[in-house]
Amino acid sequence: MVFPLFKSMTELLLPVKQEEKRKVEKGFANQAAMHRYIKLTAQINKDLKRKKAKRVFHQALKKSA
C-alpha cells in the first residue's frame, strides 16, 4: 500500500480517531457527560502523578540524608 507523500500521519489517523470518538459517545447519555468524565479522569491522573512524584522525591531525600 502506497500513501501519497503529502498526507501526514494525523490525516491518515483522522478517520480512525473519529470512529473511536463515536464509539465512546454512544456509551454516554450526552456529550456534556462525556466531557465531564474526561475532565475528571484527567484531574485524577494529574493528582496521582503529583503524589507519585512527591513520594519519589521524599525517598530520594531520605536516601541522600
C-alpha positions, 0 to 999 in steps of 0.5 A: 500500500502506497500513501501519497507523500503529502498526507501526514500521519494525523490525516491518515489517523483522522478517520480512525480517531473519529470512529473511536470518538463515536464509539465512546459517545454512544456509551454516554447519555450526552456529550456534556457527560462525556466531557465531564468524565474526561475532565475528571479522569484527567484531574485524577491522573494529574493528582496521582502523578503529583503524589507519585512524584512527591513520594519519589522525591521524599525517598530520594531525600531520605536516601541522600540524608 
